[in-house]
Amino acid sequence: MGTVSVSSDYSRSLLVASAAAGDTGDAGGSLRARIEASRVHVSIDPAVPGSATALEVLVADLRRLPVQLSLDPGHGANRLGHDLVDRLQDLATGIDPDRPLTIGGMPPSAFHARLGLDHSEADVTGAPDGHGASIRRTGHAFRSLRHRGSGLGAMLTAALLTGEVFKSVTGLKPGTYRQITSLDFCPVTLTGSDSVAPAPVHVERLALAGAGAIGTAVALILSMLEATGELIVVDKEVFEPPNVMTYSLGTTHDAARAVPKVDLVKAALPLIDVSAVHGTIDDLIARIDARQLEMPASVLGALDNIAARHDMQRIYPDLILDGGTGGRAGTTVSLHEARPTGPCMRCYFPNAPTGPSLEQRIHEATGLPLPRIARGDDPLTEDDLRGRSPDERRRLRPHLGRPVCGLARLIGLTADDGPVDFRPSAAFVAQQVASLMIGALIARSRTTNLGTTRQVEYDTLYGPHPDMVDGRRPHAGCYCQTSASVIEAVRQQRA
């Protein structure tokens, strides 16, 4: 029986690019043409520790953009091995069979991204430094690397380099981004360096809530760290075609087979005993209460809405490390540290004001059925216009080919900078969120005394900065404060 696959869907990547460029009427038009005409060339110094691992992530991330992608195989002692080159080509083909990775010299006018420390001929160069990353432009010298690059450092380096490529090929307007010229950043310390060398990672009583763009990036980092231990992963959905371009795991073949997302995570972590819950947070809680699963001490939250975050809080673990994306273009990343005694997820994300849901408002404005709106990743088609009124067709037709999830902003139901339920996503953005989450997990494993509970936020179009960390305290009227005795009783019963 032949292999079944689906055609590649760049709609989500283009939605992020369109929003970042501030050109909401151009998805599928000149912006797409600009990106498709862009040449991106990748090279590597394989002698730099961690660079080969970073290369695999970088090639995959760049293949999730519809650019013309090429790789310099190197020469002499620095020539890449045939096995690695074959693996990279297979990786690119699994994401988009119609856009192969070209092996050879740099094409004319290509943007050159390099992994290594010699950056005289590249537009941007990066290298893993322990759990962190160093990024430089020409004219800015690298400092000496402090540690061998880890899997976390490799992931962050690749994600930051992809962000620099993204800024270039999308032609962002001046003032809407910052070109990184020199950056040293470690997601464990949230500073420019880490005095502690990376150690083997072993996880116990850990859960991952959500196996989407952020959750698969978390899993890939744990895989590249060769982490051991035990993990619970919970997600009710299956892997679909639009996910290929926004997740860090999964191929077009996986999308054609509609593989449960939890199974993708489990397959990526052969050194970890993964308990997969193909269901909701309520299903996970029921299995904990039935003593079928041990109550996790820490939960990595990779969810995309307020209700799900509130459900996650009802697990009542010792610590929640919640990651998210947001902002006008979906390029802002955030980390929220939460505890059962507060601040909790309800402190960070209070209930939204009552009123019609965003889905209901889209339905009332466009006539699209609610079940169709729920399939937010699927692009709008001519079939969706059938049966609509003339006014509804007029409102919908300019947005054919774009994901339904972006309609609220495009037809004026939400402000560009206001909160929305649907967020565009990109793998390199989710990977920076996941790096913050795993960095915080490692930091908490080193010491229990990190001071106040922290919230971290920065826009990936600008990069990490010194003022991105804030301390958070509980809200006086939150449930975690008014019902502290009830929460503690539940925790004791589940322990």
C-alpha positions in Angstrom: 0.0 0.0 0.0 1.4 3.4 -1.0 2.2 6.2 1.4 -0.7 8.7 1.9 0.2 12.4 2.4 -1.5 15.7 2.0 -0.5 18.9 0.3 1.4 21.5 2.3 -0.7 24.3 3.8 1.2 27.5 4.5 -2.0 29.5 5.4 -1.1 29.8 9.1 2.5 30.9 8.4 1.2 33.4 5.9 -1.3 34.7 8.4 1.4 35.4 10.9 3.5 37.1 8.2 0.6 39.2 7.1 -0.3 40.3 10.6 3.3 41.1 11.4 3.7 43.1 8.2 0.5 44.9 9.0 -0.9 44.0 5.6 -4.2 42.3 6.5 -5.5 42.3 3.0 -2.6 40.6 1.3 -2.5 36.9 2.4 -2.0 34.9 -0.8 -1.1 38.1 -2.8 2.1 40.1 -3.1 3.4 39.1 0.4 3.2 35.4 -0.5 4.9 36.1 -3.8 7.7 38.0 -1.9 8.2 35.2 0.5 8.2 32.5 -2.2 10.7 34.5 -4.2 13.0 34.8 -1.2 16.2 32.6 -1.2 17.5 31.5 2.2 20.8 29.7 2.5 22.0 27.8 5.6 25.6 26.9 6.5 27.2 25.4 9.6 30.5 24.9 11.3 30.0 21.3 12.6 32.9 21.7 15.1 30.7 24.0 17.3 29.1 21.7 19.9 25.3 21.5 19.5 25.4 23.1 16.0 24.3 19.9 14.2 21.3 19.5 16.5 20.4 23.2 16.0 20.7 22.6 12.2 17.9 20.1 12.2 15.6 22.5 13.9 16.6 25.4 11.7 16.1 23.5 8.5 12.7 22.3 9.7 11.6 25.8 10.8 12.7 27.4 7.5 11.0 24.7 5.5 7.8 25.8 7.3 8.0 29.1 5.3 7.4 28.9 1.6 11.0 30.2 0.8 13.6 28.7 -1.6 15.8 26.9 0.9 19.4 25.7 0.3 22.1 24.1 2.5 25.9 24.4 2.1 27.2 20.8 2.7 30.7 22.2 3.6 34.0 20.8 2.4 37.0 19.1 3.6 37.1 18.3 7.3 33.9 20.4 7.8 31.9 18.6 5.2 28.6 17.3 6.5 28.2 13.5 6.7 25.9 11.8 4.2 23.6 10.5 6.9 23.0 14.0 8.3 22.4 15.5 4.8 20.0 12.7 4.0 18.2 13.2 7.3 17.8 16.9 6.7 16.4 16.3 3.2 13.9 13.8 4.5 13.0 16.2 7.3 12.3 19.0 4.7 10.4 16.6 2.4 8.2 15.4 5.3 7.1 19.0 5.8 6.7 20.0 2.1 7.3 17.3 -0.6 7.0 20.0 -3.3 9.8 22.3 -1.9 12.9 20.1 -1.5 16.0 21.3 0.3 18.7 22.1 -2.2 22.2 21.1 -1.4 25.0 23.3 -2.8 26.5 26.7 -2.9 24.8 30.0 -1.9 22.4 31.3 -4.6 22.6 34.9 -5.7 20.8 37.4 -3.4 20.1 34.8 -0.7 19.8 35.6 3.0 22.6 33.6 4.7 21.9 32.2 8.1 24.9 30.4 9.7 25.4 28.1 12.7 28.9 28.6 14.1 31.2 31.4 15.4 32.8 32.6 12.1 30.2 35.0 10.8 32.1 37.2 8.3 30.1 36.0 5.3 26.7 35.5 6.8 23.8 37.9 7.4 23.2 36.4 10.8 25.0 33.7 12.8 24.2 31.8 15.9 25.6 29.2 18.3 24.3 27.3 21.3 26.0 28.2 24.6 25.0 25.7 27.2 21.2 26.1 27.6 21.3 29.5 25.9 22.0 31.1 22.6 24.4 33.6 21.1 23.3 35.6 18.0 25.6 38.0 16.0 25.5 40.1 12.9 28.6 41.0 10.9 30.8 43.4 12.8 29.8 42.1 16.2 32.3 39.6 17.7 31.2 36.5 19.6 32.4 36.1 23.1 33.9 32.8 24.1 31.3 30.1 24.6 31.0 29.1 28.3 29.5 25.6 27.9 28.8 22.9 25.3 25.5 23.6 23.6 22.6 21.5 25.0 19.4 20.5 23.2 17.6 23.5 24.8 20.4 25.8 23.6 20.2 24.3 20.1 16.4 24.8 20.0 16.6 28.4 21.1 19.4 29.2 18.7 17.5 27.8 15.7 14.3 29.6 16.8 16.0 33.0 17.1 17.8 32.6 13.7 14.5 31.7 12.1 13.0 34.8 13.6 15.7 36.9 11.9 15.1 35.2 8.6 11.3 35.8 9.1 11.9 39.6 9.6 13.9 39.8 6.4 11.7 37.8 4.0 8.4 39.4 5.2 9.6 43.0 4.6 8.4 44.3 7.9 7.8 48.0 8.2 10.3 50.2 10.1 9.4 50.5 13.8 7.6 47.2 13.9 10.6 45.0 14.7 14.2 45.1 15.9 17.0 43.4 14.0 19.1 41.5 16.5 22.8 42.5 16.1 24.2 41.0 19.3 22.4 38.8 21.8 23.3 36.4 24.5 20.4 34.9 26.3 19.8 31.9 28.6 16.2 30.8 29.3 17.3 29.2 32.6 18.7 32.3 34.2 16.8 34.8 32.0 20.1 36.6 31.7 22.9 36.7 29.2 24.7 33.6 30.6 24.6 30.7 33.0 27.5 29.8 35.3 26.2 26.2 35.6 27.0 23.7 32.9 24.1 21.7 31.5 23.4 18.5 33.4 21.3 15.5 32.4 17.6 16.2 32.7 15.4 13.7 34.6 11.7 14.5 35.0 9.4 13.1 37.7 5.7 13.6 38.2 5.6 16.0 35.3 2.6 16.6 33.0 2.3 18.4 29.7 -1.2 19.9 29.1 -1.6 20.5 25.4 0.3 18.9 22.4 -0.1 21.8 19.9 2.5 24.2 18.6 3.9 24.9 22.1 3.5 21.3 23.4 5.3 19.7 20.5 8.1 22.2 20.9 8.4 21.2 24.5 8.5 17.6 23.5 11.2 18.2 20.9 13.4 20.1 23.5 13.0 17.2 26.0 14.0 14.8 23.2 17.0 16.8 22.2 18.1 17.0 25.9 17.8 13.2 25.9 15.6 13.6 29.0 14.6 10.6 31.0 11.8 9.9 33.6 8.1 10.0 33.5 5.6 12.3 31.7 1.8 12.6 31.4 0.6 14.3 28.2 -3.0 15.2 27.6 -4.7 16.5 24.4 -8.0 15.6 22.8 -7.2 16.5 19.2 -5.6 14.8 16.2 -2.8 16.2 13.9 -4.2 17.9 10.8 -2.7 19.5 7.7 -2.5 23.1 8.9 -0.5 21.8 11.9 2.4 20.7 9.7 3.6 24.3 9.3 3.2 25.4 12.9 4.1 22.4 15.1 7.6 21.2 15.8 6.6 17.5 15.3 4.6 15.8 12.6 4.7 15.4 8.8 2.2 15.5 6.0 2.0 11.8 6.3 1.0 12.1 10.0 -1.6 14.7 9.0 -3.1 12.4 6.4 -3.4 9.6 9.0 -4.9 12.0 11.6 -2.5 10.8 14.3 -3.5 11.8 17.8 -1.3 14.6 18.9 -0.4 12.8 22.2 1.0 9.9 20.1 3.3 12.3 18.3 4.7 13.4 21.6 5.1 9.9 22.9 6.9 8.8 19.8 9.4 11.7 20.1 10.3 10.7 23.7 11.7 7.1 23.7 13.7 7.7 26.8 10.7 8.9 28.9 7.8 6.7 30.1 4.9 8.7 28.6 1.3 8.2 29.7 -0.8 9.6 26.9 -4.3 10.8 27.7 -6.2 11.3 24.4 -8.9 13.5 26.0 -9.5 16.6 28.1 -8.1 18.0 31.3 -11.3 16.7 33.0 -10.4 13.2 31.7 -6.9 13.5 33.2 -8.3 14.7 36.6 -10.7 11.8 36.6 -7.9 9.3 36.1 -5.9 11.0 38.9 -8.8 10.8 41.3 -9.3 7.1 40.3 -5.7 6.5 41.2 -5.0 5.4 37.6 -2.3 8.1 37.3 -0.2 9.8 39.9 -0.9 13.4 40.6 1.8 15.5 38.8 3.9 17.8 40.9 4.5 20.2 38.0 2.5 20.9 34.9 3.7 22.5 31.7 0.8 24.4 30.3 0.6 24.6 26.5 -3.0 25.6 26.1 -4.6 28.4 24.0 -7.7 29.6 25.8 -8.7 30.9 29.3 -11.2 28.1 30.0 -8.6 25.4 29.4 -6.1 27.2 31.7 -8.7 27.3 34.4 -9.3 23.6 34.0 -5.6 23.0 34.2 -5.5 24.9 37.5 -8.0 22.3 39.0 -5.2 19.7 38.8 -3.7 21.7 41.7 0.0 20.7 41.2 2.8 22.3 43.2 3.8 24.4 40.1 2.3 25.3 36.7 4.6 26.7 34.0 2.2 28.1 31.5 3.3 29.2 28.1 1.4 31.3 25.6 1.6 33.4 22.4 -0.4 36.5 21.7 -0.1 40.1 20.5 -1.4 41.6 17.3 0.6 39.2 15.1 0.8 36.2 17.5 4.6 36.9 17.9 4.5 37.8 21.6 5.6 35.0 23.9 4.9 34.6 27.6 5.6 32.4 30.6 3.3 32.4 33.7 4.5 30.6 36.9 1.5 29.6 39.0 1.0 27.9 42.3 -2.1 26.5 44.1 -1.6 29.2 46.8 -1.4 31.9 44.2 -0.9 33.5 41.9 -2.9 30.8 40.0 -4.2 30.6 36.4 -7.3 32.5 37.5 -5.2 35.3 38.9 -3.4 35.6 35.5 -6.5 35.0 33.4 -9.7 36.2 35.0 -13.0 35.1 33.5 -13.9 37.2 30.4 -16.9 39.5 30.6 -20.2 37.8 29.9 -21.7 38.2 26.5 -21.7 36.5 23.1 -18.6 34.5 22.4 -16.3 35.5 19.5 -17.5 32.4 17.6 -21.1 33.6 18.0 -20.3 37.1 16.8 -18.5 35.7 13.8 -21.6 33.5 13.1 -23.9 36.5 13.4 -21.7 38.7 11.1 -21.0 36.1 8.4 -23.7 33.4 8.6 -21.0 30.7 8.8 -22.3 27.8 10.9 -20.7 27.4 14.4 -19.3 23.9 13.6 -17.5 25.4 10.5 -16.1 28.3 12.6 -14.8 25.7 15.1 -12.5 24.4 12.3 -10.5 27.6 12.6 -7.4 26.3 10.8 -9.3 25.4 7.6 -9.1 28.2 5.0 -12.3 29.8 3.8 -13.5 28.4 0.4 -16.1 29.0 -2.2 -18.2 26.2 -0.6 -18.5 28.3 2.5 -20.1 31.1 0.5 -22.9 29.0 -0.8 -26.2 29.7 0.9 -24.9 33.0 2.4 -26.8 36.2 1.9 -25.4 38.8 -0.6 -24.1 40.9 2.3 -22.5 37.9 4.0 -20.8 36.9 0.7 -19.5 40.5 0.3 -17.9 40.4 3.7 -16.4 36.9 3.2 -15.2 36.9 -0.4 -12.0 39.1 0.2 -10.8 36.5 2.7 -11.0 33.4 0.6 -8.0 31.1 1.2 -7.4 32.5 4.7 -8.0 30.6 7.9 -11.4 31.1 9.4 -9.6 31.8 12.8 -8.5 35.2 11.5 -11.9 36.4 10.4 -12.7 38.2 13.7 -9.9 40.7 13.2 -10.2 40.9 9.5 -13.9 41.9 9.5 -13.5 44.3 12.4 -14.9 42.3 15.3 -11.8 42.8 17.4 -9.2 45.5 17.6 -5.7 44.8 16.2 -4.2 45.0 19.7 -7.1 43.7 21.7 -7.6 40.1 23.0 -8.9 37.5 20.6 -9.6 33.9 21.1 -7.8 32.7 17.9 -4.1 33.4 17.5 -2.0 32.8 14.4 1.0 30.7 15.3 4.5 29.9 14.0 6.9 27.2 15.0 9.8 29.5 15.8 7.5 31.6 18.1 6.2 28.5 19.9 9.8 27.2 20.3 10.8 30.3 22.1 7.8 29.9 24.5 8.8 26.3 25.0 12.4 27.3 25.7 11.2 29.6 28.5 9.1 26.8 29.9 11.9 24.2 30.0 14.3 26.9 31.2 12.1 27.6 34.1 11.7 23.9 34.8 15.5 23.5 34.9 15.8 26.6 37.1 13.3 25.2 39.6 15.0 21.9 39.7 18.2 23.6 40.8 16.7 25.5 43.7 13.3 26.1 45.3 14.2 29.7 46.2 13.8 31.8 43.1 12.1 34.7 44.9 8.7 35.9 43.8 6.6 34.0 41.2 7.5 35.3 37.8 5.8 36.3 34.6 8.0 36.7 31.5 6.9 38.3 28.3 8.6 39.6 25.1 7.8 40.1 21.4 9.9 37.7 19.2 10.0 40.5 16.6 12.2 42.4 19.0 13.8 39.6 21.1 14.4 39.1 24.8 15.2 42.2 26.8 16.2 43.1 30.4 12.7 44.4 31.4 10.7 41.3 30.4 10.5 39.7 33.9 7.9 40.8 36.4 7.0 39.4 39.8 3.4 38.4 40.4 1.3 38.1 43.5 -2.2 36.6 44.0 -5.3 38.6 43.5 -7.0 39.1 46.9 -10.5 38.0 45.7 -9.3 35.1 43.6 -10.6 31.5 44.3 -7.0 30.5 45.2 -7.3 32.9 48.2 -10.9 32.6 49.2 -11.0 28.8 49.0 -7.4 27.9 50.1 -8.6 25.3 52.6 -10.7 23.5 49.9 -7.8 23.5 47.5 -5.4 22.1 50.1 -7.9 19.4 51.0 -8.2 18.3 47.4 -4.4 18.3 47.1 -4.0 16.1 50.2 -6.6 13.7 48.9 -4.8 13.3 45.5 -1.3 13.1 47.0 
